[in-house]
């Protein structure tokens, strides 16, 4: 959807940078970093919506300052942000405020949903990779001293970390 919006705004498909699987307020976004590195003086950096660029006011301002330093225009949708214009600056700050507010609401709803699920006993964590019988057999085999951790991981088709966790749970 975002890619289509950028194409509709006139961005060439080969000039669209994306980040996959990034959530929340994570500023460590390789696609954004590549896009910021690719822009040159006189370019226009286009994002479909403010919340696609930044999810906090300080982050939005830092990105805007970086673009200003490179003499690059910033377009939010079809509106070009002009940092020298008081109205443009106000509009940008209001949009950044709403993006941060939206991110805060998402976090709040997520915490509330998790608390409700926990209270109802529906949030129990990830299922074990091995059944109770497999765990018992792993412990028995390990107890003989004939098998290394690597051997056990291979036999049960799990990672070494899973073997270590199983052993640790048994001794706890």
Phi and psi in radians as a Rosetta constraint file:
Dihedral C 1 N 2 CA 2 C 2 CIRCULARHARMONIC -1.177 0.35
Dihedral N 2 CA 2 C 2 N 3 CIRCULARHARMONIC -0.676 0.35
Dihedral C 2 N 3 CA 3 C 3 CIRCULARHARMONIC -1.069 0.35
Dihedral N 3 CA 3 C 3 N 4 CIRCULARHARMONIC -0.785 0.35
Dihedral C 3 N 4 CA 4 C 4 CIRCULARHARMONIC -1.074 0.35
Dihedral N 4 CA 4 C 4 N 5 CIRCULARHARMONIC -0.709 0.35
Dihedral C 4 N 5 CA 5 C 5 CIRCULARHARMONIC -1.104 0.35
Dihedral N 5 CA 5 C 5 N 6 CIRCULARHARMONIC -0.713 0.35
Dihedral C 5 N 6 CA 6 C 6 CIRCULARHARMONIC -1.169 0.35
Dihedral N 6 CA 6 C 6 N 7 CIRCULARHARMONIC -0.712 0.35
Dihedral C 6 N 7 CA 7 C 7 CIRCULARHARMONIC -1.091 0.35
Dihedral N 7 CA 7 C 7 N 8 CIRCULARHARMONIC -0.722 0.35
Dihedral C 7 N 8 CA 8 C 8 CIRCULARHARMONIC -1.115 0.35
Dihedral N 8 CA 8 C 8 N 9 CIRCULARHARMONIC -0.474 0.35
Dihedral C 8 N 9 CA 9 C 9 CIRCULARHARMONIC -1.450 0.35
Dihedral N 9 CA 9 C 9 N 10 CIRCULARHARMONIC -0.010 0.35
Dihedral C 9 N 10 CA 10 C 10 CIRCULARHARMONIC 1.730 0.35
Dihedral N 10 CA 10 C 10 N 11 CIRCULARHARMONIC 0.162 0.35
Dihedral C 10 N 11 CA 11 C 11 CIRCULARHARMONIC -1.424 0.35
Dihedral N 11 CA 11 C 11 N 12 CIRCULARHARMONIC 2.292 0.35
Dihedral C 11 N 12 CA 12 C 12 CIRCULARHARMONIC -1.156 0.35
Dihedral N 12 CA 12 C 12 N 13 CIRCULARHARMONIC 2.382 0.35
Dihedral C 12 N 13 CA 13 C 13 CIRCULARHARMONIC -0.974 0.35
Dihedral N 13 CA 13 C 13 N 14 CIRCULARHARMONIC -0.566 0.35
Dihedral C 13 N 14 CA 14 C 14 CIRCULARHARMONIC -1.366 0.35
Dihedral N 14 CA 14 C 14 N 15 CIRCULARHARMONIC -0.072 0.35
Dihedral C 14 N 15 CA 15 C 15 CIRCULARHARMONIC -1.876 0.35
Dihedral N 15 CA 15 C 15 N 16 CIRCULARHARMONIC 0.225 0.35
Dihedral C 15 N 16 CA 16 C 16 CIRCULARHARMONIC -1.673 0.35
Dihedral N 16 CA 16 C 16 N 17 CIRCULARHARMONIC 2.187 0.35
Dihedral C 16 N 17 CA 17 C 17 CIRCULARHARMONIC -1.903 0.35
Dihedral N 17 CA 17 C 17 N 18 CIRCULARHARMONIC 2.373 0.35
Dihedral C 17 N 18 CA 18 C 18 CIRCULARHARMONIC -2.289 0.35
Dihedral N 18 CA 18 C 18 N 19 CIRCULARHARMONIC 2.746 0.35
Dihedral C 18 N 19 CA 19 C 19 CIRCULARHARMONIC -2.125 0.35
Dihedral N 19 CA 19 C 19 N 20 CIRCULARHARMONIC 2.261 0.35
Dihedral C 19 N 20 CA 20 C 20 CIRCULARHARMONIC -1.896 0.35
Dihedral N 20 CA 20 C 20 N 21 CIRCULARHARMONIC 2.406 0.35
Dihedral C 20 N 21 CA 21 C 21 CIRCULARHARMONIC 1.310 0.35
Dihedral N 21 CA 21 C 21 N 22 CIRCULARHARMONIC 0.269 0.35
Dihedral C 21 N 22 CA 22 C 22 CIRCULARHARMONIC -1.678 0.35
Dihedral N 22 CA 22 C 22 N 23 CIRCULARHARMONIC 2.295 0.35
Dihedral C 22 N 23 CA 23 C 23 CIRCULARHARMONIC -2.293 0.35
Dihedral N 23 CA 23 C 23 N 24 CIRCULARHARMONIC 2.958 0.35
Dihedral C 23 N 24 CA 24 C 24 CIRCULARHARMONIC 1.155 0.35
Dihedral N 24 CA 24 C 24 N 25 CIRCULARHARMONIC -2.596 0.35
Dihedral C 24 N 25 CA 25 C 25 CIRCULARHARMONIC -1.755 0.35
Dihedral N 25 CA 25 C 25 N 26 CIRCULARHARMONIC 0.442 0.35
Dihedral C 25 N 26 CA 26 C 26 CIRCULARHARMONIC -1.107 0.35
Dihedral N 26 CA 26 C 26 N 27 CIRCULARHARMONIC 2.015 0.35
Dihedral C 26 N 27 CA 27 C 27 CIRCULARHARMONIC -1.494 0.35
Dihedral N 27 CA 27 C 27 N 28 CIRCULARHARMONIC -0.235 0.35
Dihedral C 27 N 28 CA 28 C 28 CIRCULARHARMONIC -1.401 0.35
Dihedral N 28 CA 28 C 28 N 29 CIRCULARHARMONIC 1.461 0.35
Dihedral C 28 N 29 CA 29 C 29 CIRCULARHARMONIC -2.189 0.35
Dihedral N 29 CA 29 C 29 N 30 CIRCULARHARMONIC 1.893 0.35
Dihedral C 29 N 30 CA 30 C 30 CIRCULARHARMONIC -1.008 0.35
Dihedral N 30 CA 30 C 30 N 31 CIRCULARHARMONIC -0.700 0.35
Dihedral C 30 N 31 CA 31 C 31 CIRCULARHARMONIC -1.095 0.35
Dihedral N 31 CA 31 C 31 N 32 CIRCULARHARMONIC -0.763 0.35
Dihedral C 31 N 32 CA 32 C 32 CIRCULARHARMONIC -1.118 0.35
Dihedral N 32 CA 32 C 32 N 33 CIRCULARHARMONIC -0.757 0.35
Dihedral C 32 N 33 CA 33 C 33 CIRCULARHARMONIC -1.061 0.35
Dihedral N 33 CA 33 C 33 N 34 CIRCULARHARMONIC -0.717 0.35
Dihedral C 33 N 34 CA 34 C 34 CIRCULARHARMONIC -1.139 0.35
Dihedral N 34 CA 34 C 34 N 35 CIRCULARHARMONIC -0.732 0.35
Dihedral C 34 N 35 CA 35 C 35 CIRCULARHARMONIC -1.110 0.35
Dihedral N 35 CA 35 C 35 N 36 CIRCULARHARMONIC -0.756 0.35
Dihedral C 35 N 36 CA 36 C 36 CIRCULARHARMONIC -1.147 0.35
Dihedral N 36 CA 36 C 36 N 37 CIRCULARHARMONIC -0.592 0.35
Dihedral C 36 N 37 CA 37 C 37 CIRCULARHARMONIC -1.273 0.35
Dihedral N 37 CA 37 C 37 N 38 CIRCULARHARMONIC -0.472 0.35
Dihedral C 37 N 38 CA 38 C 38 CIRCULARHARMONIC -1.434 0.35
Dihedral N 38 CA 38 C 38 N 39 CIRCULARHARMONIC -0.380 0.35
Dihedral C 38 N 39 CA 39 C 39 CIRCULARHARMONIC -1.285 0.35
Dihedral N 39 CA 39 C 39 N 40 CIRCULARHARMONIC 2.575 0.35
Dihedral C 39 N 40 CA 40 C 40 CIRCULARHARMONIC -2.191 0.35
Dihedral N 40 CA 40 C 40 N 41 CIRCULARHARMONIC 2.844 0.35
Dihedral C 40 N 41 CA 41 C 41 CIRCULARHARMONIC -0.873 0.35
Dihedral N 41 CA 41 C 41 N 42 CIRCULARHARMONIC 2.280 0.35
Dihedral C 41 N 42 CA 42 C 42 CIRCULARHARMONIC 1.615 0.35
Dihedral N 42 CA 42 C 42 N 43 CIRCULARHARMONIC -0.237 0.35
Dihedral C 42 N 43 CA 43 C 43 CIRCULARHARMONIC -1.235 0.35
Dihedral N 43 CA 43 C 43 N 44 CIRCULARHARMONIC 2.879 0.35
Dihedral C 43 N 44 CA 44 C 44 CIRCULARHARMONIC -2.064 0.35
Dihedral N 44 CA 44 C 44 N 45 CIRCULARHARMONIC 2.122 0.35
Dihedral C 44 N 45 CA 45 C 45 CIRCULARHARMONIC -1.544 0.35
Dihedral N 45 CA 45 C 45 N 46 CIRCULARHARMONIC 2.055 0.35
Dihedral C 45 N 46 CA 46 C 46 CIRCULARHARMONIC -1.935 0.35
Dihedral N 46 CA 46 C 46 N 47 CIRCULARHARMONIC 2.272 0.35
Dihedral C 46 N 47 CA 47 C 47 CIRCULARHARMONIC -2.229 0.35
Dihedral N 47 CA 47 C 47 N 48 CIRCULARHARMONIC 2.557 0.35
Dihedral C 47 N 48 CA 48 C 48 CIRCULARHARMONIC -1.205 0.35
Dihedral N 48 CA 48 C 48 N 49 CIRCULARHARMONIC -0.687 0.35
Dihedral C 48 N 49 CA 49 C 49 CIRCULARHARMONIC -2.569 0.35
Dihedral N 49 CA 49 C 49 N 50 CIRCULARHARMONIC 2.729 0.35
Dihedral C 49 N 50 CA 50 C 50 CIRCULARHARMONIC -1.034 0.35
Dihedral N 50 CA 50 C 50 N 51 CIRCULARHARMONIC -0.680 0.35
Dihedral C 50 N 51 CA 51 C 51 CIRCULARHARMONIC -1.204 0.35
Dihedral N 51 CA 51 C 51 N 52 CIRCULARHARMONIC -0.207 0.35
Dihedral C 51 N 52 CA 52 C 52 CIRCULARHARMONIC -1.441 0.35
Dihedral N 52 CA 52 C 52 N 53 CIRCULARHARMONIC -0.361 0.35
Dihedral C 52 N 53 CA 53 C 53 CIRCULARHARMONIC -1.590 0.35
Dihedral N 53 CA 53 C 53 N 54 CIRCULARHARMONIC -0.859 0.35
Dihedral C 53 N 54 CA 54 C 54 CIRCULARHARMONIC -2.654 0.35
Dihedral N 54 CA 54 C 54 N 55 CIRCULARHARMONIC 2.683 0.35
Dihedral C 54 N 55 CA 55 C 55 CIRCULARHARMONIC -2.104 0.35
Dihedral N 55 CA 55 C 55 N 56 CIRCULARHARMONIC 0.238 0.35
Dihedral C 55 N 56 CA 56 C 56 CIRCULARHARMONIC -2.548 0.35
Dihedral N 56 CA 56 C 56 N 57 CIRCULARHARMONIC 2.678 0.35
Dihedral C 56 N 57 CA 57 C 57 CIRCULARHARMONIC -1.097 0.35
Dihedral N 57 CA 57 C 57 N 58 CIRCULARHARMONIC -0.828 0.35
Dihedral C 57 N 58 CA 58 C 58 CIRCULARHARMONIC -1.056 0.35
Dihedral N 58 CA 58 C 58 N 59 CIRCULARHARMONIC -0.679 0.35
Dihedral C 58 N 59 CA 59 C 59 CIRCULARHARMONIC -1.142 0.35
Dihedral N 59 CA 59 C 59 N 60 CIRCULARHARMONIC -0.775 0.35
Dihedral C 59 N 60 CA 60 C 60 CIRCULARHARMONIC -1.057 0.35
Dihedral N 60 CA 60 C 60 N 61 CIRCULARHARMONIC -0.765 0.35
Dihedral C 60 N 61 CA 61 C 61 CIRCULARHARMONIC -1.152 0.35
Dihedral N 61 CA 61 C 61 N 62 CIRCULARHARMONIC -0.684 0.35
Dihedral C 61 N 62 CA 62 C 62 CIRCULARHARMONIC -1.106 0.35
Dihedral N 62 CA 62 C 62 N 63 CIRCULARHARMONIC -0.744 0.35
Dihedral C 62 N 63 CA 63 C 63 CIRCULARHARMONIC -1.148 0.35
Dihedral N 63 CA 63 C 63 N 64 CIRCULARHARMONIC -0.764 0.35
Dihedral C 63 N 64 CA 64 C 64 CIRCULARHARMONIC -1.065 0.35
Dihedral N 64 CA 64 C 64 N 65 CIRCULARHARMONIC -0.743 0.35
Dihedral C 64 N 65 CA 65 C 65 CIRCULARHARMONIC -1.098 0.35
Dihedral N 65 CA 65 C 65 N 66 CIRCULARHARMONIC -0.683 0.35
Dihedral C 65 N 66 CA 66 C 66 CIRCULARHARMONIC -1.089 0.35
Dihedral N 66 CA 66 C 66 N 67 CIRCULARHARMONIC -0.745 0.35
Dihedral C 66 N 67 CA 67 C 67 CIRCULARHARMONIC -1.174 0.35
Dihedral N 67 CA 67 C 67 N 68 CIRCULARHARMONIC -0.708 0.35
Dihedral C 67 N 68 CA 68 C 68 CIRCULARHARMONIC -1.071 0.35
Dihedral N 68 CA 68 C 68 N 69 CIRCULARHARMONIC -0.743 0.35
Dihedral C 68 N 69 CA 69 C 69 CIRCULARHARMONIC -1.069 0.35
Dihedral N 69 CA 69 C 69 N 70 CIRCULARHARMONIC -0.531 0.35
Dihedral C 69 N 70 CA 70 C 70 CIRCULARHARMONIC -1.577 0.35
Dihedral N 70 CA 70 C 70 N 71 CIRCULARHARMONIC 0.015 0.35
Dihedral C 70 N 71 CA 71 C 71 CIRCULARHARMONIC 1.028 0.35
Dihedral N 71 CA 71 C 71 N 72 CIRCULARHARMONIC 0.828 0.35
Dihedral C 71 N 72 CA 72 C 72 CIRCULARHARMONIC -1.981 0.35
Dihedral N 72 CA 72 C 72 N 73 CIRCULARHARMONIC 2.370 0.35
Dihedral C 72 N 73 CA 73 C 73 CIRCULARHARMONIC -1.367 0.35
Dihedral N 73 CA 73 C 73 N 74 CIRCULARHARMONIC 2.657 0.35
Dihedral C 73 N 74 CA 74 C 74 CIRCULARHARMONIC -2.086 0.35
Dihedral N 74 CA 74 C 74 N 75 CIRCULARHARMONIC 2.136 0.35
Dihedral C 74 N 75 CA 75 C 75 CIRCULARHARMONIC -1.943 0.35
Dihedral N 75 CA 75 C 75 N 76 CIRCULARHARMONIC 2.157 0.35
Dihedral C 75 N 76 CA 76 C 76 CIRCULARHARMONIC -1.796 0.35
Dihedral N 76 CA 76 C 76 N 77 CIRCULARHARMONIC 1.813 0.35
Dihedral C 76 N 77 CA 77 C 77 CIRCULARHARMONIC 1.166 0.35
Dihedral N 77 CA 77 C 77 N 78 CIRCULARHARMONIC -2.212 0.35
Dihedral C 77 N 78 CA 78 C 78 CIRCULARHARMONIC -1.708 0.35
Dihedral N 78 CA 78 C 78 N 79 CIRCULARHARMONIC 0.040 0.35
Dihedral C 78 N 79 CA 79 C 79 CIRCULARHARMONIC -1.722 0.35
Dihedral N 79 CA 79 C 79 N 80 CIRCULARHARMONIC 2.170 0.35
Dihedral C 79 N 80 CA 80 C 80 CIRCULARHARMONIC -1.572 0.35
Dihedral N 80 CA 80 C 80 N 81 CIRCULARHARMONIC 2.233 0.35
Dihedral C 80 N 81 CA 81 C 81 CIRCULARHARMONIC -1.422 0.35
Dihedral N 81 CA 81 C 81 N 82 CIRCULARHARMONIC 2.187 0.35
Dihedral C 81 N 82 CA 82 C 82 CIRCULARHARMONIC -1.992 0.35
Dihedral N 82 CA 82 C 82 N 83 CIRCULARHARMONIC 1.853 0.35
Dihedral C 82 N 83 CA 83 C 83 CIRCULARHARMONIC -1.194 0.35
Dihedral N 83 CA 83 C 83 N 84 CIRCULARHARMONIC -0.257 0.35
Dihedral C 83 N 84 CA 84 C 84 CIRCULARHARMONIC -1.510 0.35
Dihedral N 84 CA 84 C 84 N 85 CIRCULARHARMONIC -0.268 0.35
Dihedral C 84 N 85 CA 85 C 85 CIRCULARHARMONIC -1.623 0.35
Dihedral N 85 CA 85 C 85 N 86 CIRCULARHARMONIC 2.184 0.35
Dihedral C 85 N 86 CA 86 C 86 CIRCULARHARMONIC -0.993 0.35
Dihedral N 86 CA 86 C 86 N 87 CIRCULARHARMONIC -0.676 0.35
Dihedral C 86 N 87 CA 87 C 87 CIRCULARHARMONIC -1.180 0.35
Dihedral N 87 CA 87 C 87 N 88 CIRCULARHARMONIC -0.711 0.35
Dihedral C 87 N 88 CA 88 C 88 CIRCULARHARMONIC -1.095 0.35
Dihedral N 88 CA 88 C 88 N 89 CIRCULARHARMONIC -0.734 0.35
Dihedral C 88 N 89 CA 89 C 89 CIRCULARHARMONIC -1.132 0.35
Dihedral N 89 CA 89 C 89 N 90 CIRCULARHARMONIC -0.735 0.35
Dihedral C 89 N 90 CA 90 C 90 CIRCULARHARMONIC -1.125 0.35
Dihedral N 90 CA 90 C 90 N 91 CIRCULARHARMONIC -0.790 0.35
Dihedral C 90 N 91 CA 91 C 91 CIRCULARHARMONIC -1.020 0.35
Dihedral N 91 CA 91 C 91 N 92 CIRCULARHARMONIC -0.805 0.35
Dihedral C 91 N 92 CA 92 C 92 CIRCULARHARMONIC -1.042 0.35
Dihedral N 92 CA 92 C 92 N 93 CIRCULARHARMONIC -0.818 0.35
Dihedral C 92 N 93 CA 93 C 93 CIRCULARHARMONIC -1.137 0.35
Dihedral N 93 CA 93 C 93 N 94 CIRCULARHARMONIC -0.649 0.35
Dihedral C 93 N 94 CA 94 C 94 CIRCULARHARMONIC -1.146 0.35
Dihedral N 94 CA 94 C 94 N 95 CIRCULARHARMONIC -0.769 0.35
Dihedral C 94 N 95 CA 95 C 95 CIRCULARHARMONIC -1.088 0.35
Dihedral N 95 CA 95 C 95 N 96 CIRCULARHARMONIC -0.717 0.35
Dihedral C 95 N 96 CA 96 C 96 CIRCULARHARMONIC -1.123 0.35
Dihedral N 96 CA 96 C 96 N 97 CIRCULARHARMONIC -0.668 0.35
Dihedral C 96 N 97 CA 97 C 97 CIRCULARHARMONIC -1.099 0.35
Dihedral N 97 CA 97 C 97 N 98 CIRCULARHARMONIC -0.779 0.35
Dihedral C 97 N 98 CA 98 C 98 CIRCULARHARMONIC -1.140 0.35
Dihedral N 98 CA 98 C 98 N 99 CIRCULARHARMONIC -0.677 0.35
Dihedral C 98 N 99 CA 99 C 99 CIRCULARHARMONIC -1.101 0.35
Dihedral N 99 CA 99 C 99 N 100 CIRCULARHARMONIC -0.740 0.35
Dihedral C 99 N 100 CA 100 C 100 CIRCULARHARMONIC -1.159 0.35
Dihedral N 100 CA 100 C 100 N 101 CIRCULARHARMONIC -0.716 0.35
Dihedral C 100 N 101 CA 101 C 101 CIRCULARHARMONIC -1.059 0.35
Dihedral N 101 CA 101 C 101 N 102 CIRCULARHARMONIC -0.772 0.35
Dihedral C 101 N 102 CA 102 C 102 CIRCULARHARMONIC -1.084 0.35
Dihedral N 102 CA 102 C 102 N 103 CIRCULARHARMONIC -0.750 0.35
Dihedral C 102 N 103 CA 103 C 103 CIRCULARHARMONIC -1.115 0.35
Dihedral N 103 CA 103 C 103 N 104 CIRCULARHARMONIC -0.685 0.35
Dihedral C 103 N 104 CA 104 C 104 CIRCULARHARMONIC -1.126 0.35
Dihedral N 104 CA 104 C 104 N 105 CIRCULARHARMONIC -0.702 0.35
Dihedral C 104 N 105 CA 105 C 105 CIRCULARHARMONIC -1.115 0.35
Dihedral N 105 CA 105 C 105 N 106 CIRCULARHARMONIC -0.714 0.35
Dihedral C 105 N 106 CA 106 C 106 CIRCULARHARMONIC -1.073 0.35
Dihedral N 106 CA 106 C 106 N 107 CIRCULARHARMONIC -0.794 0.35
Dihedral C 106 N 107 CA 107 C 107 CIRCULARHARMONIC -1.073 0.35
Dihedral N 107 CA 107 C 107 N 108 CIRCULARHARMONIC -0.748 0.35
Dihedral C 107 N 108 CA 108 C 108 CIRCULARHARMONIC -1.083 0.35
Dihedral N 108 CA 108 C 108 N 109 CIRCULARHARMONIC -0.816 0.35
Dihedral C 108 N 109 CA 109 C 109 CIRCULARHARMONIC -1.115 0.35
Dihedral N 109 CA 109 C 109 N 110 CIRCULARHARMONIC -0.670 0.35
Dihedral C 109 N 110 CA 110 C 110 CIRCULARHARMONIC -1.105 0.35
Dihedral N 110 CA 110 C 110 N 111 CIRCULARHARMONIC -0.824 0.35
Dihedral C 110 N 111 CA 111 C 111 CIRCULARHARMONIC -1.061 0.35
Dihedral N 111 CA 111 C 111 N 112 CIRCULARHARMONIC -0.735 0.35
Dihedral C 111 N 112 CA 112 C 112 CIRCULARHARMONIC -1.103 0.35
Dihedral N 112 CA 112 C 112 N 113 CIRCULARHARMONIC -0.767 0.35
Dihedral C 112 N 113 CA 113 C 113 CIRCULARHARMONIC -1.094 0.35
Dihedral N 113 CA 113 C 113 N 114 CIRCULARHARMONIC -0.731 0.35
Dihedral C 113 N 114 CA 114 C 114 CIRCULARHARMONIC -1.130 0.35
Dihedral N 114 CA 114 C 114 N 115 CIRCULARHARMONIC -0.705 0.35
Dihedral C 114 N 115 CA 115 C 115 CIRCULARHARMONIC -1.119 0.35
Dihedral N 115 CA 115 C 115 N 116 CIRCULARHARMONIC -0.716 0.35
Dihedral C 115 N 116 CA 116 C 116 CIRCULARHARMONIC -1.141 0.35
Dihedral N 116 CA 116 C 116 N 117 CIRCULARHARMONIC -0.783 0.35
Dihedral C 116 N 117 CA 117 C 117 CIRCULARHARMONIC -1.087 0.35
Dihedral N 117 CA 117 C 117 N 118 CIRCULARHARMONIC -0.723 0.35
Dihedral C 117 N 118 CA 118 C 118 CIRCULARHARMONIC -1.097 0.35
Dihedral N 118 CA 118 C 118 N 119 CIRCULARHARMONIC -0.754 0.35
Dihedral C 118 N 119 CA 119 C 119 CIRCULARHARMONIC -1.113 0.35
Dihedral N 119 CA 119 C 119 N 120 CIRCULARHARMONIC -0.564 0.35
Dihedral C 119 N 120 CA 120 C 120 CIRCULARHARMONIC -1.518 0.35
Dihedral N 120 CA 120 C 120 N 121 CIRCULARHARMONIC -0.014 0.35
Dihedral C 120 N 121 CA 121 C 121 CIRCULARHARMONIC 1.321 0.35
Dihedral N 121 CA 121 C 121 N 122 CIRCULARHARMONIC 0.339 0.35
Dihedral C 121 N 122 CA 122 C 122 CIRCULARHARMONIC -1.670 0.35
Dihedral N 122 CA 122 C 122 N 123 CIRCULARHARMONIC -0.095 0.35
Dihedral C 122 N 123 CA 123 C 123 CIRCULARHARMONIC -1.980 0.35
Dihedral N 123 CA 123 C 123 N 124 CIRCULARHARMONIC 1.680 0.35
Dihedral C 123 N 124 CA 124 C 124 CIRCULARHARMONIC -2.007 0.35
Dihedral N 124 CA 124 C 124 N 125 CIRCULARHARMONIC 0.025 0.35
Dihedral C 124 N 125 CA 125 C 125 CIRCULARHARMONIC 1.595 0.35
Dihedral N 125 CA 125 C 125 N 126 CIRCULARHARMONIC -3.077 0.35
Dihedral C 125 N 126 CA 126 C 126 CIRCULARHARMONIC -1.289 0.35
Dihedral N 126 CA 126 C 126 N 127 CIRCULARHARMONIC 2.509 0.35
Dihedral C 126 N 127 CA 127 C 127 CIRCULARHARMONIC -1.241 0.35
Dihedral N 127 CA 127 C 127 N 128 CIRCULARHARMONIC 2.540 0.35
Dihedral C 127 N 128 CA 128 C 128 CIRCULARHARMONIC -1.092 0.35
Dihedral N 128 CA 128 C 128 N 129 CIRCULARHARMONIC 2.586 0.35
Dihedral C 128 N 129 CA 129 C 129 CIRCULARHARMONIC -1.286 0.35
Dihedral N 129 CA 129 C 129 N 130 CIRCULARHARMONIC -0.416 0.35
Dihedral C 129 N 130 CA 130 C 130 CIRCULARHARMONIC -2.113 0.35
Dihedral N 130 CA 130 C 130 N 131 CIRCULARHARMONIC 2.539 0.35
Dihedral C 130 N 131 CA 131 C 131 CIRCULARHARMONIC -1.237 0.35
Dihedral N 131 CA 131 C 131 N 132 CIRCULARHARMONIC 2.950 0.35
Dihedral C 131 N 132 CA 132 C 132 CIRCULARHARMONIC -1.054 0.35
Dihedral N 132 CA 132 C 132 N 133 CIRCULARHARMONIC -0.680 0.35
Dihedral C 132 N 133 CA 133 C 133 CIRCULARHARMONIC -1.122 0.35
Dihedral N 133 CA 133 C 133 N 134 CIRCULARHARMONIC -0.746 0.35
Dihedral C 133 N 134 CA 134 C 134 CIRCULARHARMONIC -1.121 0.35
Dihedral N 134 CA 134 C 134 N 135 CIRCULARHARMONIC -0.709 0.35
Dihedral C 134 N 135 CA 135 C 135 CIRCULARHARMONIC -1.104 0.35
Dihedral N 135 CA 135 C 135 N 136 CIRCULARHARMONIC -0.733 0.35
Dihedral C 135 N 136 CA 136 C 136 CIRCULARHARMONIC -1.077 0.35
Dihedral N 136 CA 136 C 136 N 137 CIRCULARHARMONIC -0.783 0.35
Dihedral C 136 N 137 CA 137 C 137 CIRCULARHARMONIC -1.146 0.35
Dihedral N 137 CA 137 C 137 N 138 CIRCULARHARMONIC -0.693 0.35
Dihedral C 137 N 138 CA 138 C 138 CIRCULARHARMONIC -1.048 0.35
Dihedral N 138 CA 138 C 138 N 139 CIRCULARHARMONIC -0.795 0.35
Dihedral C 138 N 139 CA 139 C 139 CIRCULARHARMONIC -1.101 0.35
Dihedral N 139 CA 139 C 139 N 140 CIRCULARHARMONIC -0.709 0.35
Dihedral C 139 N 140 CA 140 C 140 CIRCULARHARMONIC -1.111 0.35
Dihedral N 140 CA 140 C 140 N 141 CIRCULARHARMONIC -0.826 0.35
Dihedral C 140 N 141 CA 141 C 141 CIRCULARHARMONIC -1.108 0.35
Dihedral N 141 CA 141 C 141 N 142 CIRCULARHARMONIC -0.713 0.35
Dihedral C 141 N 142 CA 142 C 142 CIRCULARHARMONIC -1.134 0.35
Dihedral N 142 CA 142 C 142 N 143 CIRCULARHARMONIC -0.673 0.35
Dihedral C 142 N 143 CA 143 C 143 CIRCULARHARMONIC -1.097 0.35
Dihedral N 143 CA 143 C 143 N 144 CIRCULARHARMONIC -0.447 0.35
Dihedral C 143 N 144 CA 144 C 144 CIRCULARHARMONIC -1.246 0.35
Dihedral N 144 CA 144 C 144 N 145 CIRCULARHARMONIC -0.400 0.35
Dihedral C 144 N 145 CA 145 C 145 CIRCULARHARMONIC 1.387 0.35
Dihedral N 145 CA 145 C 145 N 146 CIRCULARHARMONIC 0.060 0.35
Dihedral C 145 N 146 CA 146 C 146 CIRCULARHARMONIC -1.541 0.35
Dihedral N 146 CA 146 C 146 N 147 CIRCULARHARMONIC -0.210 0.35
Dihedral C 146 N 147 CA 147 C 147 CIRCULARHARMONIC -2.107 0.35
Dihedral N 147 CA 147 C 147 N 148 CIRCULARHARMONIC 2.408 0.35
Dihedral C 147 N 148 CA 148 C 148 CIRCULARHARMONIC -1.471 0.35
Dihedral N 148 CA 148 C 148 N 149 CIRCULARHARMONIC 2.944 0.35
Dihedral C 148 N 149 CA 149 C 149 CIRCULARHARMONIC -1.053 0.35
Dihedral N 149 CA 149 C 149 N 150 CIRCULARHARMONIC -0.721 0.35
Dihedral C 149 N 150 CA 150 C 150 CIRCULARHARMONIC -1.067 0.35
Dihedral N 150 CA 150 C 150 N 151 CIRCULARHARMONIC -0.712 0.35
Dihedral C 150 N 151 CA 151 C 151 CIRCULARHARMONIC -1.071 0.35
Dihedral N 151 CA 151 C 151 N 152 CIRCULARHARMONIC -0.811 0.35
Dihedral C 151 N 152 CA 152 C 152 CIRCULARHARMONIC -1.110 0.35
Dihedral N 152 CA 152 C 152 N 153 CIRCULARHARMONIC -0.720 0.35
Dihedral C 152 N 153 CA 153 C 153 CIRCULARHARMONIC -1.064 0.35
Dihedral N 153 CA 153 C 153 N 154 CIRCULARHARMONIC -0.719 0.35
Dihedral C 153 N 154 CA 154 C 154 CIRCULARHARMONIC -1.188 0.35
Dihedral N 154 CA 154 C 154 N 155 CIRCULARHARMONIC -0.785 0.35
Dihedral C 154 N 155 CA 155 C 155 CIRCULARHARMONIC -1.054 0.35
Dihedral N 155 CA 155 C 155 N 156 CIRCULARHARMONIC -0.738 0.35
Dihedral C 155 N 156 CA 156 C 156 CIRCULARHARMONIC -1.662 0.35
Dihedral N 156 CA 156 C 156 N 157 CIRCULARHARMONIC 0.042 0.35
Dihedral C 156 N 157 CA 157 C 157 CIRCULARHARMONIC 0.964 0.35
Dihedral N 157 CA 157 C 157 N 158 CIRCULARHARMONIC 0.822 0.35
Dihedral C 157 N 158 CA 158 C 158 CIRCULARHARMONIC -2.298 0.35
Dihedral N 158 CA 158 C 158 N 159 CIRCULARHARMONIC 3.000 0.35
Dihedral C 158 N 159 CA 159 C 159 CIRCULARHARMONIC -1.369 0.35
Dihedral N 159 CA 159 C 159 N 160 CIRCULARHARMONIC 2.837 0.35
Dihedral C 159 N 160 CA 160 C 160 CIRCULARHARMONIC -1.063 0.35
Dihedral N 160 CA 160 C 160 N 161 CIRCULARHARMONIC -0.627 0.35
Dihedral C 160 N 161 CA 161 C 161 CIRCULARHARMONIC -1.073 0.35
Dihedral N 161 CA 161 C 161 N 162 CIRCULARHARMONIC -0.669 0.35
Dihedral C 161 N 162 CA 162 C 162 CIRCULARHARMONIC -1.129 0.35
Dihedral N 162 CA 162 C 162 N 163 CIRCULARHARMONIC -0.694 0.35
Dihedral C 162 N 163 CA 163 C 163 CIRCULARHARMONIC -1.093 0.35
Dihedral N 163 CA 163 C 163 N 164 CIRCULARHARMONIC -0.835 0.35
Dihedral C 163 N 164 CA 164 C 164 CIRCULARHARMONIC -1.041 0.35
Dihedral N 164 CA 164 C 164 N 165 CIRCULARHARMONIC -0.757 0.35
Dihedral C 164 N 165 CA 165 C 165 CIRCULARHARMONIC -1.081 0.35
Dihedral N 165 CA 165 C 165 N 166 CIRCULARHARMONIC -0.739 0.35
Dihedral C 165 N 166 CA 166 C 166 CIRCULARHARMONIC -1.081 0.35
Dihedral N 166 CA 166 C 166 N 167 CIRCULARHARMONIC -0.779 0.35
Dihedral C 166 N 167 CA 167 C 167 CIRCULARHARMONIC -1.125 0.35
Dihedral N 167 CA 167 C 167 N 168 CIRCULARHARMONIC -0.709 0.35
Dihedral C 167 N 168 CA 168 C 168 CIRCULARHARMONIC -1.129 0.35
Dihedral N 168 CA 168 C 168 N 169 CIRCULARHARMONIC -0.760 0.35
Dihedral C 168 N 169 CA 169 C 169 CIRCULARHARMONIC -1.065 0.35
Dihedral N 169 CA 169 C 169 N 170 CIRCULARHARMONIC -0.626 0.35
Dihedral C 169 N 170 CA 170 C 170 CIRCULARHARMONIC -1.226 0.35
Dihedral N 170 CA 170 C 170 N 171 CIRCULARHARMONIC -0.509 0.35
Dihedral C 170 N 171 CA 171 C 171 CIRCULARHARMONIC -1.620 0.35
Dihedral N 171 CA 171 C 171 N 172 CIRCULARHARMONIC -0.146 0.35
